[in-house]
């Protein structure tokens, strides 16, 4: 199957695109659109995280669950929304932790493309959603695909820092070889977690680990 995705990822995931589950997933999305359902993000942005962060550039992975389901929000990057869109509550808490952890001021801009271009793969486990229906595309095949992404990075790369926030993301730790990579876990940044995310200091820890690996740290300031 010919999938429009960044070349290094296309090569890495070629086997996944040929599997029956992926054909079924694509068929499901076409059928939903044919029935007039609105799917987020737009088709051209479904693989945006991969397009902005090619395989050789991946230094950090931040794993989200599924795209935002309100108009104009989903842009193919976990936790990110376009400039001009109201900052979601979880992202506000991420920014608050960065400010406390690193002693810097964030601009409040909710577009995280600047992180992606530095090597932060902003990966949702589920890559599409029906408008207005959170987690509506759970179980259609995306989890199998993104689990394959995590496994590929685990086996083929070294020294990546994986940030797993919340129980859903923590469950993916089993896919990661912790003898080759760094796995940092914390509560989800959602306000529903009651502030348990605060104090995790994942951003300073990530940069210290990257420096130890001989890699350039991430400039988290937006």
C-alpha positions, -999 to +999 in steps of 0.1 A: +000+000+000+014+034-009+012+056+022+023+093+021+048+095+050+083+107+055+108+084+036+128+071+066+095+061+083+082+047+051+112+024+049+110+015+086+073+007+086+070-008+051+060-042+065+032-027+086+016-010+055+013-044+039-005-061+068-042-069+067-049-048+098-036-017+080-057-023+049-087-028+072-079+005+090-077+025+057-110+009+045-127+019+078-116+055+074-128+057+038-162+042+048-166+067+076-159+096+053-182+082+027-210+083+053-203+119+059-185+116+092-159+142+100-125+128+109-097+146+127-070+155+119-073+162+082-058+134+061-027+154+052-018+157+089-024+121+101+013+114+098+025+149+107+045+137+137+065+113+115+070+140+088+085+165+112+107+140+131+124+115+107+138+083+123+175+094+125+164+126+144+143+109+171+157+117+206+126+119+227+091+103+224+061+118+241+032+094+239-004+107+239-036+087+236-057+100+206-063+133+188-083+162+201-119+158+188-130+195+186-128+215+153-095+231+145-075+214+173-060+181+160-028+186+140-012+152+141+011+159+171+003+146+206-008+174+230-003+201+204-029+225+189-023+252+162-015+287+172-046+307+179-064+278+194-072+278+231-045+258+250-059+225+262-058+219+300-032+191+298-009+213+278-012+241+302-001+218+330+029+206+308+039+243+304+035+249+341+058+220+349+084+232+324+084+266+339+089+252+374+114+226+364+136+247+341+130+282+356+119+296+322+089+314+310+067+298+283+050+321+257+018+301+260+019+292+223+002+258+220+019+247+188+046+222+196+061+219+161+093+235+175+098+205+197+091+181+169+117+197+147+143+192+174+137+154+176+107+151+199+084+125+183+049+137+195+032+103+190-005+095+197-013+058+201-044+064+180-040+087+150-075+096+141-109+104+158-144+111+148-154+147+154-169+152+189-164+116+200-133+110+221-115+077+216-140+067+189-113+051+168-099+030+195-095-006+184-096+000+146-059-008+142-039+023+151-027+008+183-011-021+164+006+004+141+019+027+168+031-002+189+051-013+159+066+023+158+077+020+194+091-015+189+110-003+158+126+026+177+134+003+206+152-022+185+168+001+158+179+031+178+198+039+210+195+064+239+160+076+232+141+092+262+105+079+263+081+100+284+051+079+295+024+100+312-006+082+327-016+046+328-024+043+291+011+054+282+028+035+310+015+003+296+037+008+265+069+005+287+068-033+280+076-025+243+108-006+251+142-021+258+152-002+289+188-014+286+191+007+254+168+035+262+155+057+291+119+054+302+105+082+325+070+077+339+046+101+356+009+108+361-010+122+332-008+160+330-046+162+328-063+182+356-082+150+362-050+135+377-053+161+406-019+177+400+001+144+404+021+153+372+036+183+389+071+178+402+080+150+378+109+172+364+109+152+332+121+180+311+154+187+330+158+149+334+154+144+297+180+170+288+205+156+314+200+121+298+205+135+263+237+152+273+249+119+288+242+103+255+262+129+237+231+144+221+220+181+220+194+188+247+159+200+238+151+237+239+117+234+256+110+271+255+083+280+230 
